Amino acid sequence: MNINKKSKNNENFKNDNNKSDFIRDIIREDIKVGKIPDGVVTRFPPEPNGYLHIGHAKSICLNFGIAEEFGGRCHLRFDDTNPVKEDIEYIKSIINDVKWLGFDWGKHLYYASDYFDQFYNYAIQLIKDGKAYVDSLSTEEIKKYRGTLTEPGKESPYRNRSVEENLELFEKMRRGDFEEGECVLRAKIDMASPNLNMRDPVIYRIKKATHHRSGDKWCIYPMYDFAHPLSDAIEGITHSLCTIEFEDHRPLYNWFIENLPVPSKPRQIEFARLNLTYTVMSKRKLGKLVNEGIVSGWDDPRMPTISGLRRRGYTPEAIRKFSDRIGVAKSNSIVDINLLEHILREDLNKRAQRVMVVLNPIKVIIENYPDNKVEYLDGENNPEDSSMGNRKIPFSKVIYIEKDDFREVPPPKYFRLAPGKEVRLKHAYYIKYKESIRDEKTGEIKVIICTYDPESRGGWTNDGRKVKGTLHWVSAAHAIPVEVRLYDHLFTREYPEEEEKVDPSGKSFLDYINPESLKIIDCAYGEPILKDVKPGDIFQFLRIGYFCVDPDTKAKNKPIFNRTVTLKDSWAKIEKKLKK
């Protein structure tokens, strides 16, 4: 393979941000001592057996970010060594997710399957060198012979087969003469090693399955721990950055690099994986949520998948800033999801257009407003960005407000509409409560009668009169029916995976599903400007939160909005306390 190396002057690498962490310090030292004369090369190597989640986003940002900072390049490589679990659907979603996050691998898109012939030849080389053998033990027997953390393993009775016999058997494996599980190829390392990964690991197994790229050419496939370091070496990766669970695999990674004639010698460095409160990051558990119908799919807005976050209204800028903010550590920890939401709010506050939407409407008739009059009032689209301009908001005699914004018997310190109370309508007028109209059968208040002050246009008066309450509203005659989906945390516990480990009752993470994680409101009304929205459009519903137009909008007759995040910012309060 052509590694496409470029000559670089490593003393003048791009490092605008001047970031510092243990990985970047290692790279700087490697550059300083001349270990990587051809430049920094990283890679993001997902297995195409599921959708990427925000933990992967951290790795994507780290690998592509470091390559950019040091004037190098980052490859996107699919470690597609298990045809049974992999799918084109996942490959397409991963490519889309990485692009959406804002990263570009250029011409450096690779697949481990590109190297199947080379992997096979490397396996032959290990056999010839007496460092690999065909084992005829069953899968259960191999596990039994492996030993435990406190007891050494036991050598297979097939471990000392001759080179000639191993070559012949391996060729039969390749031809399909054996059934799945009948035999495997193992590296011959050390069955007494304290590291279980070094106890003669399996490097090839039989899988009579069609591969999405190589078709039926192969019926044997390399194991991940064999293919991964060799792929890195073939591509000229200088720094193989992976999460901390691969730390125990590093000796095996290095063993393959040192015992085979590979074209380069990558350096594996581990960093802490991302864990978030109120969610799970296990691909297996996320798959279970999908397969058991607990969520609507991998892109359900309650999922921590990149596609789910995108559908919910997260921006790539917020995710990248979050990844940068949490930094790179050596030890695993759990990050408070409030930090992610805080960063998201900061980003959306700058880019989201403001609109008014009433979720739980009650009709208000402004008694002294002319019957057929319609005014178009000015409303700023975003007070944080004047370039977004203003919009015209229709105002008429009949409007909708939130039911919760009226109390016939108000509690203490209630500053919204109530008997004897005057409130401001955002961008409009002051109104004052007069009376209510009730349903004759139920006694429920159906209509509120108010009066308005025509001198308070724009929500202000010249007489110095002040009101503490400001309400959002929509004109009933111009309101657009919308569906609103209120999303909350998928789990009721901060640490669902940890709870699962220590719960004496044997509960699983599924027992902590939040039954209130989705509430659908199909009776909401919004400003007429929402009539022609497109999927992905982002808005701030005044006093309510940030919302994103859902793709389902295309198939329905009215806009559908997913709540991205509320306006309440717990993290901002935490930071404020810390600063005092």
N, C-alpha and C positions, 0 to 999 in steps of 0.2 A: 504493500500500500504506500501511496505517496503521502507523507505526513504533512506536506505543504508548509515546511518550516520557513520562517522569514528571519533574515539577519536583523538584529536589533541592538541598539546601544542601550544596555540595561542601566547605565548610570543616569539616563535621561528619561526614565519611564514616567508615564502620566500618573500623577498621584495628587490630583487637585484637592481632595478632601482631607488629606493628611490624617487618615484614620489610623488608629493604633489598637491592635489586639494581638493575641498570641499567634494567630495564623499569619497575619500581615508581618509581624516581627520575624517569623521564621522565613517568610519569602524574602524579606529585605536582606536577611543574613545570607540566604542562598544566592541572591544576586551579588551581594558584596564579595563573597568568596569565589564567585565564578562557576557555581554548580549548574547554572542554567543559561549558557551563552546564547541560546537561540530563542529566549523569551519565555514568559510565563504562559503555560497552557493548562486550563482547567476544563472541567466537563460537568454537565448535569446528566446523570445516567439513569433515568427512571425505567422500571420494569413496566411494560404496557399491559398490566393486569388489573387496572383500576383507574379511577380519576385522581388527579392531584389535589392535595388539600393545602391549607395555609402553612403547615409544617414544611411541605415541599417548596412553598413560595420562599421561605427563609433560605433554603438551600440554593434555589434558583438565583435569588438576589445576591447571595454570597459568592457563588461561583462566577456568575456573569459580572458582578460588581468588581471583584478582585481582578479579573482578566482586564477589565477596562481601566482600572486604576493603575495597573502596572504595564499598560501598553501591550498586553498579550491578546489571547483569544480564548473563547470558551466554546466547547463542542456541545451539541445536543446529541446524545447517543441513547438508543433504546437497547437495554439489556434483555433482548428477547430470546431467552434460552429455554423457555417452557411453553411449547405450543398449546398445551392443554388449557392454560389459564389466560392466554393473551388474545387480544382482539384488535382489529383495525379501528374499531370505535374508540378504544382507549388511546391509540396512537394519535388519531385526529384531535381528540380532546386535549391531549398533552401539548401538541404543537400549537393549538389555538390558545391554550392557557399561557404558555411561555411568551408567545407573541403579544397577548393582551397585557401582560405585565410590563411590556416595553423592551424586551430583549431580542437580539438578532444574532443568530449563529452563522449567518452568511452561508457559505458553501459547506460548512462543517456539520452536516447532518449525517449521522452514522447509525449503524445497527450492529449489535454483537454478531448477528447472523451473517454479516458481511465477512466475518472471519472464521466461519465454521471449518473451512478447509485447513486454515492455519492452526486452529485449536486441535484438530485431529492429528496433524503432523507433530504438534508439540506433545500430545499424548503418546504418540509412537516413540518420540525421543525419550520420554520418561521411562517407557517400558524398556527400551534398548539400554538405558543407563541403569537399569535395575531399580528404578525409583517409582515404579507403578506396577500393579498386577491386577488381573481379573479375579474377582472374588465371587464364588458361587454360594456364599451364605445367603439366607433369606434376609429380608429387611428386618424382621424381628430378631434374627440371630445377630445381625450386625449391631443393632442397638444393645443387645445383651452383652456382646463381646466388648463393647465400647468402654465399659466401666462407669464410674461415677466421679464426682468431684473429689471424693476422698479415697477412691480405690482405682488403681491403674487398670487399663484395658487389657484384653487378652488377644493375642495374635490369632488371626484366622488360620485354619489349617491349610488354606490355599495361598498363604502369603508368600511361600517360597517356591512357587511354580517357576519354571525356567523362563528365560526371556523368550525362547522360541515358542513355548506353549502359550505364553501370554499374548504374543503377537498373533498367533493363530486364533486364539479365542476372541481377541478384540476384533479381528477381521470378521469372524462369524457374527459378532454382535452387530457390526456395521451392516452385514448382508441381511440381517433379519432372521438368522437361524435360531435365535433364542426368543423366548417370550418375555414380556415385561416382568421385571422382578426376578428373573431367573439368574441373572448375574449382573455385576457392575464393575467398573474400573475404579480402583482406589489408588491414591498416592501412598507410597511406602515411606512413612516418616518415623513416628515414634508412638507406639501404643501405651507407653508409660508416661508420656508428656503430661504435666499438670494442666496444660491447655487442651481441652477436649477437641478443639478444632484441629489439632495437630495429630490426633490419633487416627492415622490412615483415612483421611476424608475421602468420600466418594467424589470422583471428578467426572464420571460419565455414567449415565443410566439409559436404559432402553425405554423409549416412548414411541409407540407406533401411531403417531399422530401427524397430520398434515400441518406444516408450518406456513404461516401467512406470507413468508417471502421465499423460502427454499422449497416449498411444496413437499413432495414425498421423497426428496433426495436422501434425507437422513431418517433413520429410525433410532439413532442414538443422539443424545443431546448433552452438552457440557453443563455441569453444575455452575451456579452463579459464582461461587467462590473461586472456581477455576477460570471462568470466562472473563470475569470482571478485571482482575489485575492484568491479564494478557491483553484485553482490549485497550486498557490504559497505556500499556507499553507499546502496542502497535501504533496507537495514535500519537505517541509522543507527549502524553500528558506529563506535566512536571509535578503538579500537586493534586493528589486525589483527595478531595475534601468530602468527608462523609460523617454521619452522625455517630454518637458515642457508642451505640450498640455494636458497631463494627470494630471497636478497639481490640477485642479478643480475637478478631479475625486477621488483624494486621500481621502477626507472625506467619500465618499461612499465605497471605498476600505477598509478603516478602520472600517466602520460600519458593513460590513459583517464579517470581522475578529472578531470583538468584540461581535457580537450577535449570533455567531454560535460556536459549540464545536469543533473547528478545532485543529489539532495536533500541530500547531506552529503559531507564529505571525510574519510574514514578515514585513519589514519596506520599504515603498515605498519612493524612492528618485528620483526627477526629474532633468534632465539636458537639456541643450539647444540642439535642433535638428540641424543637419547640413543643411545649405542652401548654394548653390554654384551659382556664377554668370553664366549667359548664359545657364541656364538649369532650369528645374522644377523638384520638388521632390514629388509632389502629385501622389499617385498611380493611382488615377482616371484619372488625366491628362496624365500620361504616357500610361495608357490603351487607352485613346482617340487617342494618336499619333499612336498606333499600329492598332486600329480598323478602323481608317480612312485612313490607308495606307500611312501616311506621312513618316513613317519609315518602314523598311522591317520586323520588328518583335521585340520582347523583347530583342533580342541579337544584334540588329542593333548597329554598332560601334559608332553611334552618341548618343545613349541612355546612361543615367547615371546608368543603371542597372549593377550589377556586371558581368553578362554574356556579356553585351555589351562592358564593359571595358576590360574584358578578351579577347574578340574577337578582339578588337582594338589593343591589345598588352600591356595593363597595367599589371604590375606584382603585386602579392600579397604583396611583400615586400614594394613596393612603397605606396600601399594603407594603409598598416599598419603604415608605417612611417608617412604618412600624417595624419592619425587619431591621432597618438601620438603627432605630431607637433601642431595641432590646439588645443589640450587639451580639458578640460571639463569646461564648463561655465554654469552659471545659467540663462543667458539671451540669447535669440535668436539673431543671427547676420548672415550676409552673408559673406562667405569666398570667396576671389578672386580665381577664377579657375587657375590663373597664378601660385599660390603657389603649387597647386596639380601638374601642369605640370612641374614646376621647380623640385620638388622632384622626379617625374618620370624620367626626363632627367638625374638627378644625378644617379639614379639606372641603367637606360639603358646604360649610358655611361660606366659603369663598366662591363656590361655583354654582350652588343650587338657586334656581329662581324661586322667589316667594309667591305663593298663591294661598287663597283661602278655600278650605274644604270643611264642610260640616258633616261630622260622622253620624251623629245621633240628632237629627233635626227636629225642631219644633217651630211652628209658624208664628211669625210676629207681624201684626198689622200696624202700620204707623198711621194712626187715625187722621192726623192733620196734614199728611202728605197728599199732594194732588193725585187723583185716581189714575190718570193716564200718563203721568209724567215719568220719564226715564232720564236719569242723569248719567253721564259717563265720567267717573271720578278717576283721578290719577293715583296710581299705586306704583311705588318703586319696585323694580324686579329683584334688586339685591343691594341692600345698603352698604355691603362690603365692596361693591364694584359698580361704580356709576356708569361705566361703559355698557352695562346691560340694559340701561334705559328704564323707561316706565311702561306701564300698560294701562289700558282703559278698563275700568270696572263698572259695569252697569248697576245702578241703584234705583229701586222702585218702591212702591207703597208696601209691598209684601216681601218679606225676607225670611230666611231661615237662620236660626242660631242654634247652638248646642243646648240640648235639654238641661245639661248640668250647669249651664250658665244662668239658670233661673232657679230661684228658691222662693216659694211663697212664704216660708218661715225660715229665714236665713240663719245659719250658725254664726257664732262670734267671728269677727274679722272677715266677713264675707263681702267682697268688694264687687261682685257681679250684679246682675239684674235682680231686683227684689222690690217689694212694695216700699215706696218712699225713696228708692235708689235711682240715681242717674248714672249711666255708663256711656262710654265712648265706643262708637262703631269704627273699627279701623278704617282709615282713609275716608270716612263718611261724616256722620253727625253724632251729636249727643242725643240719646233717647232716654225717656223716663217712663217707668211702668205706670199704667192706669188701671187695668183690670184683666181678668182672665175669662176665657170661655171654656166650659167643661163639657165632656161627653155626658149626655143625659143618663145613660145606663151605668157607666163605670165611675163617673165622677172625676175621671182623669182630665187634667188640663190639656186641651187640644190646641188652643190659640191664645196668644198673649197680645193684648192691646196696649200700645205705647203711643206717646207723642214725641215729636222731635223738635229740636231748636234749629230753625233754618239759618240762624246766624253762626252756627258752629260747623259749617262746611269744612271738610278736611280734618275734622276732629279737634278743632280748637276754637276758643272764644276770645273776645276782646275785653270781657268784663272781669277777667282774673279768676273766673270760676274753675275749680279743679275737680276732677273725678279720678278715682283710683283704679277703676276697672275699665279695661279695653277688651272688646269682644270681636271675634271674627264672624263673618256672616256671608251669605250669598243671596242675590236677588232671586226670588222664587220663579219669576217669569223667565229668567235666563239661566237657571241652574242646569248643570250637566250631571245626570246620574252617573255615579262611579262606584266601582267595587273596591273596597280597601281590605287588604290582608295584613292583620297585625301580627307580626312575628315576634316571638320572645325566645329565650334560651330553650334549647331542646331538652335540657336536663334540669331537675330540681336541685341537684347537689353540685357544689363547686367542683368536687373531684370524683366524678362517677366511676372512673377506672380504679382509683384508690379505694373507694368505698367497696367496690366489688371484691377487692383483695382481702379486706379485713372484716367484712360483714359476717358475723357468726351464723346468721340464718341462711347463708348460701345464696343470697340474692345476686343477680347479675346486673350489669349496667343498664339493661333494659327495664329493670324495676324502678329506675329513677327518671323515666321519661316524664317530661312536663306535660300534663294534659291540657294546659293553657298555652302551649307553644305556638298555636295558630288560632286566631279568631277572625272569621270572615264577616265583614260588614257590607251588605249589598243594598243598603238604603241611603248611602251617603250622597251629598251633592257638592259640586265644585264650581268654580268660576268657569265661564264659557271658554276661556283660553285653553282649557284642558280638553277640548273637543278633538283636537287633531294631534294629540301626543303620539310619540313613537316609542316602541320598546327600548328601554335603556335610558330614557329621559329622566332626569333627576329634579325633584322639587323639594322645597321646604314648605310643608303645610303649616301655616302660622299657628303658633301655640301648641302644635301637636307633635311634629317630628319631621324627619327626612324620609322621602318616599321615592321609589323608582318604578317606572312603568314596566309591567310584566309582559313577557312574550305572549301570554294568553290573550292579551288585548287584541291581537290580530284576528283571533277566532271568535270574538264576542262582539256584541253591539255597543259595548261601553268600555271606557278605559278601566284598567285594573292596576292598582298600585300596591306594591309591596313596601311595608315599613322597613326601611333600612336600619334606622336607629332613632331612639327618642331624643328629645331635646335635653333631657336631664343628663347631666355629666358628673357622675360620681368621682371619676378620676381627677377632674379639675378641682373638686372640693378637697380631695386628698392632697394634691400638690399645693393648694393654697394653705392648708394647715401646716404642711412641712416647711413652708417658707416663713411662717410666723416665728 
